[in-house]
């Protein structure tokens, strides 16, 4: 029984961390922030996610 309780506790901690990450990403998106690392030349979406001013 104790191993089940410890597994549930670990699962809840992981779930809380994932939920916090999703909330932070949603808030950032709502504020217009990007999760982009800024290395546009190596990005598959080069030229699509930022305006043309960014690529000059």
GIQUI-V746271 format. One record per helix or strand of 3 or more residues. SS is the DSSP state (~ for helix, > for strand). FROM is the first residue (numbers start at 1). LEN is the number of residues. If there is no record, write none. Layout:
ss = (SS;SS)
from = (FROM;FROM)
len = (LEN;LEN)
This chain:
ss = (~;~;~)
from = (2;40;52)
len = (29;3;4)
